[in-house]
Amino acid sequence: MAYFAKINENNIVTQVVSVHNNELLDSNGVEQEQKGIDFLRLLYNEPNAKWIQTSYNTRNNNHSNGGTPFRGNYASLNYVWDETNQIFYPQKPYPSWVLDLSISDWTAPVARPEGPHYWDEDSLSWIPLAVNDPDPDPITTP
């Protein structure tokens, strides 16, 4: 299967769909992204829709099967399409975080320490998470 992300006028992913690989084959049996785009435009009757191919196996600019990473990340709803760098990345989680193009994701201005922590934007620091504390933020990782 091949996967494609539909991009709106603000370069935000609004839909991700799968397309059978056969729909991408040219007359020489070689997969072509444009063939998938043409197929989706016809299927959805949207001749001007912007579709970009994405790789299900790419996360943080790494390919899970050891292959070549493709466009930074597998596109998800509300991800950003960066036309200049040809990558998908998530929305910015905090104002202080910066986009790291090497991983196609946002990083905090301070490295996360070992163990469970959550990001506190007010103090621009990682706060240790006690075992009994409720998780105040989805960025927390054990």
C-alpha positions as CSV (number, residue, x, y, z in Angstrom):
1,M,0.0,0.0,0.0
2,A,1.0,3.6,-0.6
3,Y,-0.2,6.4,1.6
4,F,-1.1,9.9,0.7
5,A,-1.9,13.0,2.8
6,K,-4.4,15.6,1.7
7,I,-3.1,19.1,2.4
8,N,-5.2,22.3,2.8
9,E,-4.3,25.8,1.8
10,N,-2.4,26.3,5.1
11,N,-0.3,23.2,4.5
12,I,-2.1,21.2,7.2
13,V,-2.9,17.5,6.8
14,T,-6.7,17.1,6.7
15,Q,-6.9,13.4,5.6
16,V,-4.6,10.4,5.1
17,V,-5.6,7.6,2.8
18,S,-4.1,4.4,1.4
19,V,-3.9,3.6,-2.3
20,H,-3.1,0.2,-3.7
21,N,0.4,0.1,-5.2
22,N,-1.0,-0.9,-8.6
23,E,-2.6,2.6,-8.9
24,L,0.9,4.1,-8.9
25,L,2.4,2.0,-11.7
26,D,3.4,3.6,-14.9
27,S,3.6,1.8,-18.3
28,N,7.1,0.5,-17.3
29,G,5.8,-1.0,-14.0
30,V,7.5,1.7,-11.9
31,E,5.7,3.5,-9.1
32,Q,5.1,7.2,-9.7
33,E,3.7,9.5,-7.0
34,Q,1.9,11.6,-9.6
35,K,-0.1,8.5,-10.7
36,G,-1.4,8.2,-7.1
37,I,-2.2,11.9,-6.9
38,D,-4.1,11.7,-10.2
39,F,-6.0,8.6,-9.0
40,L,-7.1,10.4,-5.7
41,R,-8.1,13.6,-7.5
42,L,-10.4,11.5,-9.8
43,L,-11.7,9.3,-7.0
44,Y,-12.7,12.3,-4.9
45,N,-13.7,14.5,-7.8
46,E,-11.3,17.2,-6.6
47,P,-9.1,18.1,-9.6
48,N,-7.1,20.7,-7.7
49,A,-6.7,18.8,-4.4
50,K,-3.1,18.8,-3.0
51,W,-2.0,15.2,-2.2
52,I,1.5,14.3,-1.0
53,Q,2.8,10.8,-0.6
54,T,3.9,9.8,2.9
55,S,5.6,6.7,4.3
56,Y,3.9,4.6,7.0
57,N,7.4,3.4,8.1
58,T,9.0,6.8,8.7
59,R,9.0,8.4,12.1
60,N,11.4,11.1,13.3
61,N,13.3,10.9,10.0
62,N,14.1,7.2,10.6
63,H,12.7,4.3,8.6
64,S,11.5,1.4,10.9
65,N,12.6,-1.3,8.4
66,G,16.1,0.2,7.9
67,G,15.1,1.7,4.6
68,T,15.5,5.3,3.5
69,P,13.4,7.7,5.5
70,F,10.7,9.5,3.4
71,R,9.5,13.0,4.2
72,G,10.4,13.0,7.9
73,N,7.3,11.4,9.4
74,Y,4.2,9.5,8.4
75,A,1.7,12.2,8.0
76,S,-1.1,12.4,10.6
77,L,-4.1,14.6,10.9
78,N,-3.2,18.2,11.7
79,Y,0.5,17.6,10.8
80,V,2.3,20.4,8.9
81,W,3.5,19.9,5.4
82,D,6.8,21.8,5.0
83,E,7.1,22.3,1.2
84,T,10.6,23.8,1.4
85,N,12.1,20.9,3.4
86,Q,9.8,18.2,2.0
87,I,8.8,16.9,5.4
88,F,5.8,16.4,7.6
89,Y,5.9,17.3,11.3
90,P,3.5,17.7,14.2
91,Q,2.1,21.0,15.4
92,K,4.3,23.0,17.7
93,P,3.6,21.8,21.3
94,Y,5.0,24.9,23.1
95,P,6.1,28.4,22.1
96,S,9.6,27.9,23.3
97,W,10.3,24.6,21.3
98,V,12.2,24.7,18.1
99,L,11.9,22.5,15.0
100,D,14.8,20.1,14.6
101,L,14.9,19.2,10.9
102,S,17.2,16.3,11.6
103,I,14.4,14.5,13.3
104,S,11.4,16.3,11.7
105,D,10.1,17.2,15.2
106,W,10.1,19.8,17.9
107,T,12.6,19.9,20.7
108,A,12.6,21.7,24.0
109,P,15.1,24.4,24.7
110,V,16.4,22.2,27.5
111,A,17.2,18.5,27.1
112,R,14.8,16.2,28.9
113,P,16.5,14.4,31.9
114,E,16.2,10.7,32.5
115,G,13.1,9.4,34.1
116,P,9.5,10.7,34.1
117,H,9.2,14.5,33.6
118,Y,6.8,16.9,32.1
119,W,7.5,20.2,30.4
120,D,6.7,23.4,32.2
121,E,6.5,26.3,29.7
122,D,6.4,29.0,32.4
123,S,9.7,28.0,33.9
124,L,11.1,26.6,30.6
125,S,12.1,23.4,32.4
126,W,11.4,19.8,32.9
127,I,9.6,19.0,36.1
128,P,10.0,15.6,37.8
129,L,6.9,13.6,37.9
130,A,6.3,11.8,41.1
131,V,4.9,8.3,40.9
132,N,1.5,9.3,42.5
133,D,1.2,12.5,40.4
134,P,-1.4,12.6,37.6
135,D,0.2,13.2,34.2
136,P,-0.3,16.9,33.6
137,D,0.9,16.8,30.0
138,P,1.0,14.3,27.1
139,I,4.7,15.1,26.5
140,T,5.7,13.1,29.6
141,T,7.6,10.0,28.9
142,P,8.9,7.4,31.4
